[in-house]
């Protein structure tokens, strides 16, 4: 991905995730949003079941499935519509921002690449081969060819 495009994407994602990061603590304290909202809005189970076109028993099952983190997003979206709400979900880093997370991962990938190159060089030396791209004789020959203007 082009560097500028990536920076722009990271900035937009960080801005979008800000509200979720701020609400993380409150969200963690909620046993279940569906039941809490239904009760706050004083919507009886029978009325809610009618809005969703399901049985009363199904309402209790879906509230329980949300509490146990096994509710499906499609179901949650239908529930949100029945509550006159909008479903919004996000993935946010446990600590810091998405930009910081991307930078840390990028630095770790670069360090791993450098280590892999160093390991490959060591293997070549152990096998009695010159280090890749570092053979002084080959470098001298390439310089002479370049200075002589000979095209290969």
mmCIF file of the C-alpha atoms, coordinates in Angstrom:
data_MODEL
# 
_entry.id   MODEL 
# 
loop_
_atom_site.group_PDB 
_atom_site.id 
_atom_site.type_symbol 
_atom_site.label_atom_id 
_atom_site.label_alt_id 
_atom_site.label_comp_id 
_atom_site.label_asym_id 
_atom_site.label_entity_id 
_atom_site.label_seq_id 
_atom_site.pdbx_PDB_ins_code 
_atom_site.Cartn_x 
_atom_site.Cartn_y 
_atom_site.Cartn_z 
_atom_site.occupancy 
_atom_site.B_iso_or_equiv 
_atom_site.pdbx_formal_charge 
_atom_site.auth_seq_id 
_atom_site.auth_comp_id 
_atom_site.auth_asym_id 
_atom_site.auth_atom_id 
_atom_site.pdbx_PDB_model_num 
ATOM 1   C CA . UNK A 1 1   ? 0.000   0.000   0.000   1.00 0.00 ? 1   UNK A CA 1 
ATOM 2   C CA . UNK A 1 2   ? 1.324   3.438   -0.894  1.00 0.00 ? 2   UNK A CA 1 
ATOM 3   C CA . UNK A 1 3   ? 2.768   5.205   2.172   1.00 0.00 ? 3   UNK A CA 1 
ATOM 4   C CA . UNK A 1 4   ? 0.607   8.357   1.914   1.00 0.00 ? 4   UNK A CA 1 
ATOM 5   C CA . UNK A 1 5   ? -2.552  6.318   1.357   1.00 0.00 ? 5   UNK A CA 1 
ATOM 6   C CA . UNK A 1 6   ? -1.723  4.169   4.374   1.00 0.00 ? 6   UNK A CA 1 
ATOM 7   C CA . UNK A 1 7   ? -1.106  7.237   6.563   1.00 0.00 ? 7   UNK A CA 1 
ATOM 8   C CA . UNK A 1 8   ? -4.445  8.705   5.472   1.00 0.00 ? 8   UNK A CA 1 
ATOM 9   C CA . UNK A 1 9   ? -6.265  5.436   6.183   1.00 0.00 ? 9   UNK A CA 1 
ATOM 10  C CA . UNK A 1 10  ? -4.661  5.096   9.624   1.00 0.00 ? 10  UNK A CA 1 
ATOM 11  C CA . UNK A 1 11  ? -5.627  8.680   10.488  1.00 0.00 ? 11  UNK A CA 1 
ATOM 12  C CA . UNK A 1 12  ? -9.248  8.135   9.396   1.00 0.00 ? 12  UNK A CA 1 
ATOM 13  C CA . UNK A 1 13  ? -9.480  4.852   11.334  1.00 0.00 ? 13  UNK A CA 1 
ATOM 14  C CA . UNK A 1 14  ? -8.000  6.458   14.462  1.00 0.00 ? 14  UNK A CA 1 
ATOM 15  C CA . UNK A 1 15  ? -10.510 9.309   14.263  1.00 0.00 ? 15  UNK A CA 1 
ATOM 16  C CA . UNK A 1 16  ? -13.402 6.888   13.750  1.00 0.00 ? 16  UNK A CA 1 
ATOM 17  C CA . UNK A 1 17  ? -12.271 4.684   16.649  1.00 0.00 ? 17  UNK A CA 1 
ATOM 18  C CA . UNK A 1 18  ? -11.868 7.570   19.127  1.00 0.00 ? 18  UNK A CA 1 
ATOM 19  C CA . UNK A 1 19  ? -15.418 7.327   20.424  1.00 0.00 ? 19  UNK A CA 1 
ATOM 20  C CA . UNK A 1 20  ? -15.118 3.581   20.850  1.00 0.00 ? 20  UNK A CA 1 
ATOM 21  C CA . UNK A 1 21  ? -11.872 3.952   22.804  1.00 0.00 ? 21  UNK A CA 1 
ATOM 22  C CA . UNK A 1 22  ? -13.541 6.481   25.092  1.00 0.00 ? 22  UNK A CA 1 
ATOM 23  C CA . UNK A 1 23  ? -16.567 4.221   25.596  1.00 0.00 ? 23  UNK A CA 1 
ATOM 24  C CA . UNK A 1 24  ? -14.548 1.042   26.159  1.00 0.00 ? 24  UNK A CA 1 
ATOM 25  C CA . UNK A 1 25  ? -14.859 1.127   29.966  1.00 0.00 ? 25  UNK A CA 1 
ATOM 26  C CA . UNK A 1 26  ? -18.600 1.727   29.996  1.00 0.00 ? 26  UNK A CA 1 
ATOM 27  C CA . UNK A 1 27  ? -19.171 -0.945  27.350  1.00 0.00 ? 27  UNK A CA 1 
ATOM 28  C CA . UNK A 1 28  ? -17.180 -3.458  29.357  1.00 0.00 ? 28  UNK A CA 1 
ATOM 29  C CA . UNK A 1 29  ? -19.460 -2.914  32.336  1.00 0.00 ? 29  UNK A CA 1 
ATOM 30  C CA . UNK A 1 30  ? -22.634 -3.662  30.340  1.00 0.00 ? 30  UNK A CA 1 
ATOM 31  C CA . UNK A 1 31  ? -23.871 -7.235  30.654  1.00 0.00 ? 31  UNK A CA 1 
ATOM 32  C CA . UNK A 1 32  ? -25.985 -6.875  27.540  1.00 0.00 ? 32  UNK A CA 1 
ATOM 33  C CA . UNK A 1 33  ? -26.911 -3.858  25.462  1.00 0.00 ? 33  UNK A CA 1 
ATOM 34  C CA . UNK A 1 34  ? -30.096 -5.369  24.061  1.00 0.00 ? 34  UNK A CA 1 
ATOM 35  C CA . UNK A 1 35  ? -31.745 -6.093  27.419  1.00 0.00 ? 35  UNK A CA 1 
ATOM 36  C CA . UNK A 1 36  ? -30.460 -2.834  28.917  1.00 0.00 ? 36  UNK A CA 1 
ATOM 37  C CA . UNK A 1 37  ? -31.848 -0.727  26.055  1.00 0.00 ? 37  UNK A CA 1 
ATOM 38  C CA . UNK A 1 38  ? -35.145 -2.619  25.953  1.00 0.00 ? 38  UNK A CA 1 
ATOM 39  C CA . UNK A 1 39  ? -35.609 -2.103  29.688  1.00 0.00 ? 39  UNK A CA 1 
ATOM 40  C CA . UNK A 1 40  ? -34.519 1.545   29.579  1.00 0.00 ? 40  UNK A CA 1 
ATOM 41  C CA . UNK A 1 41  ? -36.993 2.223   26.761  1.00 0.00 ? 41  UNK A CA 1 
ATOM 42  C CA . UNK A 1 42  ? -39.632 0.288   28.747  1.00 0.00 ? 42  UNK A CA 1 
ATOM 43  C CA . UNK A 1 43  ? -40.455 -1.983  25.834  1.00 0.00 ? 43  UNK A CA 1 
ATOM 44  C CA . UNK A 1 44  ? -42.239 -5.109  27.109  1.00 0.00 ? 44  UNK A CA 1 
ATOM 45  C CA . UNK A 1 45  ? -40.923 -8.453  25.900  1.00 0.00 ? 45  UNK A CA 1 
ATOM 46  C CA . UNK A 1 46  ? -44.181 -9.197  24.051  1.00 0.00 ? 46  UNK A CA 1 
ATOM 47  C CA . UNK A 1 47  ? -44.058 -5.891  22.163  1.00 0.00 ? 47  UNK A CA 1 
ATOM 48  C CA . UNK A 1 48  ? -40.390 -6.374  21.288  1.00 0.00 ? 48  UNK A CA 1 
ATOM 49  C CA . UNK A 1 49  ? -41.060 -9.913  20.096  1.00 0.00 ? 49  UNK A CA 1 
ATOM 50  C CA . UNK A 1 50  ? -43.833 -8.567  17.871  1.00 0.00 ? 50  UNK A CA 1 
ATOM 51  C CA . UNK A 1 51  ? -41.504 -5.955  16.336  1.00 0.00 ? 51  UNK A CA 1 
ATOM 52  C CA . UNK A 1 52  ? -38.994 -8.679  15.514  1.00 0.00 ? 52  UNK A CA 1 
ATOM 53  C CA . UNK A 1 53  ? -41.592 -11.213 14.445  1.00 0.00 ? 53  UNK A CA 1 
ATOM 54  C CA . UNK A 1 54  ? -40.367 -13.830 16.915  1.00 0.00 ? 54  UNK A CA 1 
ATOM 55  C CA . UNK A 1 55  ? -41.718 -15.524 20.031  1.00 0.00 ? 55  UNK A CA 1 
ATOM 56  C CA . UNK A 1 56  ? -41.325 -14.138 23.537  1.00 0.00 ? 56  UNK A CA 1 
ATOM 57  C CA . UNK A 1 57  ? -38.972 -17.017 24.337  1.00 0.00 ? 57  UNK A CA 1 
ATOM 58  C CA . UNK A 1 58  ? -36.731 -16.045 21.392  1.00 0.00 ? 58  UNK A CA 1 
ATOM 59  C CA . UNK A 1 59  ? -36.220 -12.564 22.931  1.00 0.00 ? 59  UNK A CA 1 
ATOM 60  C CA . UNK A 1 60  ? -34.808 -14.107 26.093  1.00 0.00 ? 60  UNK A CA 1 
ATOM 61  C CA . UNK A 1 61  ? -32.586 -16.409 24.004  1.00 0.00 ? 61  UNK A CA 1 
ATOM 62  C CA . UNK A 1 62  ? -31.171 -13.578 21.908  1.00 0.00 ? 62  UNK A CA 1 
ATOM 63  C CA . UNK A 1 63  ? -30.524 -11.406 24.982  1.00 0.00 ? 63  UNK A CA 1 
ATOM 64  C CA . UNK A 1 64  ? -28.685 -14.345 26.546  1.00 0.00 ? 64  UNK A CA 1 
ATOM 65  C CA . UNK A 1 65  ? -26.731 -14.997 23.337  1.00 0.00 ? 65  UNK A CA 1 
ATOM 66  C CA . UNK A 1 66  ? -25.565 -11.376 23.366  1.00 0.00 ? 66  UNK A CA 1 
ATOM 67  C CA . UNK A 1 67  ? -24.431 -11.659 26.989  1.00 0.00 ? 67  UNK A CA 1 
ATOM 68  C CA . UNK A 1 68  ? -22.490 -14.818 26.086  1.00 0.00 ? 68  UNK A CA 1 
ATOM 69  C CA . UNK A 1 69  ? -20.903 -13.107 23.032  1.00 0.00 ? 69  UNK A CA 1 
ATOM 70  C CA . UNK A 1 70  ? -22.393 -15.546 20.540  1.00 0.00 ? 70  UNK A CA 1 
ATOM 71  C CA . UNK A 1 71  ? -25.045 -13.349 18.929  1.00 0.00 ? 71  UNK A CA 1 
ATOM 72  C CA . UNK A 1 72  ? -24.739 -12.950 15.151  1.00 0.00 ? 72  UNK A CA 1 
ATOM 73  C CA . UNK A 1 73  ? -24.221 -9.502  13.646  1.00 0.00 ? 73  UNK A CA 1 
ATOM 74  C CA . UNK A 1 74  ? -27.254 -9.899  11.389  1.00 0.00 ? 74  UNK A CA 1 
ATOM 75  C CA . UNK A 1 75  ? -29.454 -10.631 14.400  1.00 0.00 ? 75  UNK A CA 1 
ATOM 76  C CA . UNK A 1 76  ? -27.955 -7.745  16.315  1.00 0.00 ? 76  UNK A CA 1 
ATOM 77  C CA . UNK A 1 77  ? -28.639 -5.429  13.349  1.00 0.00 ? 77  UNK A CA 1 
ATOM 78  C CA . UNK A 1 78  ? -32.318 -6.517  13.271  1.00 0.00 ? 78  UNK A CA 1 
ATOM 79  C CA . UNK A 1 79  ? -32.570 -5.961  17.029  1.00 0.00 ? 79  UNK A CA 1 
ATOM 80  C CA . UNK A 1 80  ? -31.025 -2.495  16.680  1.00 0.00 ? 80  UNK A CA 1 
ATOM 81  C CA . UNK A 1 81  ? -33.593 -1.579  14.013  1.00 0.00 ? 81  UNK A CA 1 
ATOM 82  C CA . UNK A 1 82  ? -36.428 -2.833  16.228  1.00 0.00 ? 82  UNK A CA 1 
ATOM 83  C CA . UNK A 1 83  ? -35.099 -0.590  19.021  1.00 0.00 ? 83  UNK A CA 1 
ATOM 84  C CA . UNK A 1 84  ? -34.872 2.339   16.562  1.00 0.00 ? 84  UNK A CA 1 
ATOM 85  C CA . UNK A 1 85  ? -31.091 2.261   16.927  1.00 0.00 ? 85  UNK A CA 1 
ATOM 86  C CA . UNK A 1 86  ? -28.169 1.831   14.578  1.00 0.00 ? 86  UNK A CA 1 
ATOM 87  C CA . UNK A 1 87  ? -25.665 -0.985  14.999  1.00 0.00 ? 87  UNK A CA 1 
ATOM 88  C CA . UNK A 1 88  ? -22.102 0.284   14.960  1.00 0.00 ? 88  UNK A CA 1 
ATOM 89  C CA . UNK A 1 89  ? -19.206 -2.020  15.732  1.00 0.00 ? 89  UNK A CA 1 
ATOM 90  C CA . UNK A 1 90  ? -15.481 -1.499  15.702  1.00 0.00 ? 90  UNK A CA 1 
ATOM 91  C CA . UNK A 1 91  ? -12.177 -3.136  16.461  1.00 0.00 ? 91  UNK A CA 1 
ATOM 92  C CA . UNK A 1 92  ? -9.982  -0.967  18.652  1.00 0.00 ? 92  UNK A CA 1 
ATOM 93  C CA . UNK A 1 93  ? -6.517  -1.606  20.098  1.00 0.00 ? 93  UNK A CA 1 
ATOM 94  C CA . UNK A 1 94  ? -6.458  -2.509  23.767  1.00 0.00 ? 94  UNK A CA 1 
ATOM 95  C CA . UNK A 1 95  ? -3.860  0.202   24.276  1.00 0.00 ? 95  UNK A CA 1 
ATOM 96  C CA . UNK A 1 96  ? -2.925  3.271   22.260  1.00 0.00 ? 96  UNK A CA 1 
ATOM 97  C CA . UNK A 1 97  ? -4.184  4.141   18.810  1.00 0.00 ? 97  UNK A CA 1 
ATOM 98  C CA . UNK A 1 98  ? -4.394  2.251   15.548  1.00 0.00 ? 98  UNK A CA 1 
ATOM 99  C CA . UNK A 1 99  ? -1.609  4.488   14.186  1.00 0.00 ? 99  UNK A CA 1 
ATOM 100 C CA . UNK A 1 100 ? 0.690   3.519   17.047  1.00 0.00 ? 100 UNK A CA 1 
ATOM 101 C CA . UNK A 1 101 ? -0.199  -0.131  16.530  1.00 0.00 ? 101 UNK A CA 1 
ATOM 102 C CA . UNK A 1 102 ? 0.582   0.088   12.790  1.00 0.00 ? 102 UNK A CA 1 
ATOM 103 C CA . UNK A 1 103 ? 3.899   1.838   13.463  1.00 0.00 ? 103 UNK A CA 1 
ATOM 104 C CA . UNK A 1 104 ? 4.924   -0.777  16.032  1.00 0.00 ? 104 UNK A CA 1 
ATOM 105 C CA . UNK A 1 105 ? 4.038   -3.647  13.684  1.00 0.00 ? 105 UNK A CA 1 
ATOM 106 C CA . UNK A 1 106 ? 5.872   -1.945  10.794  1.00 0.00 ? 106 UNK A CA 1 
ATOM 107 C CA . UNK A 1 107 ? 9.010   -1.549  12.896  1.00 0.00 ? 107 UNK A CA 1 
ATOM 108 C CA . UNK A 1 108 ? 8.788   -5.181  14.027  1.00 0.00 ? 108 UNK A CA 1 
ATOM 109 C CA . UNK A 1 109 ? 8.398   -6.374  10.406  1.00 0.00 ? 109 UNK A CA 1 
ATOM 110 C CA . UNK A 1 110 ? 11.433  -4.337  9.316   1.00 0.00 ? 110 UNK A CA 1 
ATOM 111 C CA . UNK A 1 111 ? 13.514  -5.725  12.199  1.00 0.00 ? 111 UNK A CA 1 
ATOM 112 C CA . UNK A 1 112 ? 12.446  -9.269  11.243  1.00 0.00 ? 112 UNK A CA 1 
ATOM 113 C CA . UNK A 1 113 ? 13.438  -8.637  7.587   1.00 0.00 ? 113 UNK A CA 1 
ATOM 114 C CA . UNK A 1 114 ? 16.868  -7.350  8.627   1.00 0.00 ? 114 UNK A CA 1 
ATOM 115 C CA . UNK A 1 115 ? 17.366  -10.359 10.889  1.00 0.00 ? 115 UNK A CA 1 
ATOM 116 C CA . UNK A 1 116 ? 16.351  -12.739 8.085   1.00 0.00 ? 116 UNK A CA 1 
ATOM 117 C CA . UNK A 1 117 ? 18.898  -11.095 5.733   1.00 0.00 ? 117 UNK A CA 1 
ATOM 118 C CA . UNK A 1 118 ? 21.618  -11.351 8.382   1.00 0.00 ? 118 UNK A CA 1 
ATOM 119 C CA . UNK A 1 119 ? 20.748  -15.026 8.987   1.00 0.00 ? 119 UNK A CA 1 
ATOM 120 C CA . UNK A 1 120 ? 20.905  -15.725 5.232   1.00 0.00 ? 120 UNK A CA 1 
ATOM 121 C CA . UNK A 1 121 ? 24.313  -14.012 5.009   1.00 0.00 ? 121 UNK A CA 1 
ATOM 122 C CA . UNK A 1 122 ? 25.613  -16.116 7.900   1.00 0.00 ? 122 UNK A CA 1 
ATOM 123 C CA . UNK A 1 123 ? 24.386  -19.314 6.239   1.00 0.00 ? 123 UNK A CA 1 
ATOM 124 C CA . UNK A 1 124 ? 26.115  -18.364 2.977   1.00 0.00 ? 124 UNK A CA 1 
ATOM 125 C CA . UNK A 1 125 ? 29.398  -17.661 4.807   1.00 0.00 ? 125 UNK A CA 1 
ATOM 126 C CA . UNK A 1 126 ? 29.101  -20.972 6.693   1.00 0.00 ? 126 UNK A CA 1 
ATOM 127 C CA . UNK A 1 127 ? 28.657  -22.738 3.333   1.00 0.00 ? 127 UNK A CA 1 
ATOM 128 C CA . UNK A 1 128 ? 31.843  -21.086 2.056   1.00 0.00 ? 128 UNK A CA 1 
ATOM 129 C CA . UNK A 1 129 ? 30.007  -18.758 -0.287  1.00 0.00 ? 129 UNK A CA 1 
ATOM 130 C CA . UNK A 1 130 ? 30.578  -15.008 -0.311  1.00 0.00 ? 130 UNK A CA 1 
ATOM 131 C CA . UNK A 1 131 ? 27.961  -12.834 1.287   1.00 0.00 ? 131 UNK A CA 1 
ATOM 132 C CA . UNK A 1 132 ? 25.293  -11.951 -1.176  1.00 0.00 ? 132 UNK A CA 1 
ATOM 133 C CA . UNK A 1 133 ? 26.147  -8.685  -2.910  1.00 0.00 ? 133 UNK A CA 1 
ATOM 134 C CA . UNK A 1 134 ? 29.290  -8.220  -0.837  1.00 0.00 ? 134 UNK A CA 1 
ATOM 135 C CA . UNK A 1 135 ? 31.942  -10.075 -2.808  1.00 0.00 ? 135 UNK A CA 1 
ATOM 136 C CA . UNK A 1 136 ? 34.766  -7.467  -3.088  1.00 0.00 ? 136 UNK A CA 1 
ATOM 137 C CA . UNK A 1 137 ? 36.195  -8.984  -6.265  1.00 0.00 ? 137 UNK A CA 1 
ATOM 138 C CA . UNK A 1 138 ? 32.812  -8.939  -7.957  1.00 0.00 ? 138 UNK A CA 1 
ATOM 139 C CA . UNK A 1 139 ? 32.254  -5.355  -6.832  1.00 0.00 ? 139 UNK A CA 1 
ATOM 140 C CA . UNK A 1 140 ? 35.646  -4.332  -8.307  1.00 0.00 ? 140 UNK A CA 1 
ATOM 141 C CA . UNK A 1 141 ? 34.843  -6.013  -11.625 1.00 0.00 ? 141 UNK A CA 1 
ATOM 142 C CA . UNK A 1 142 ? 31.448  -4.284  -11.773 1.00 0.00 ? 142 UNK A CA 1 
ATOM 143 C CA . UNK A 1 143 ? 33.112  -0.927  -11.091 1.00 0.00 ? 143 UNK A CA 1 
ATOM 144 C CA . UNK A 1 144 ? 35.676  -1.498  -13.862 1.00 0.00 ? 144 UNK A CA 1 
ATOM 145 C CA . UNK A 1 145 ? 32.941  -2.457  -16.317 1.00 0.00 ? 145 UNK A CA 1 
ATOM 146 C CA . UNK A 1 146 ? 30.922  0.599   -15.392 1.00 0.00 ? 146 UNK A CA 1 
ATOM 147 C CA . UNK A 1 147 ? 33.976  2.871   -15.750 1.00 0.00 ? 147 UNK A CA 1 
ATOM 148 C CA . UNK A 1 148 ? 34.826  1.327   -19.129 1.00 0.00 ? 148 UNK A CA 1 
ATOM 149 C CA . UNK A 1 149 ? 31.302  2.019   -20.312 1.00 0.00 ? 149 UNK A CA 1 
ATOM 150 C CA . UNK A 1 150 ? 30.699  -1.566  -21.300 1.00 0.00 ? 150 UNK A CA 1 
ATOM 151 C CA . UNK A 1 151 ? 27.032  -2.512  -21.248 1.00 0.00 ? 151 UNK A CA 1 
ATOM 152 C CA . UNK A 1 152 ? 26.171  -6.042  -20.215 1.00 0.00 ? 152 UNK A CA 1 
# 
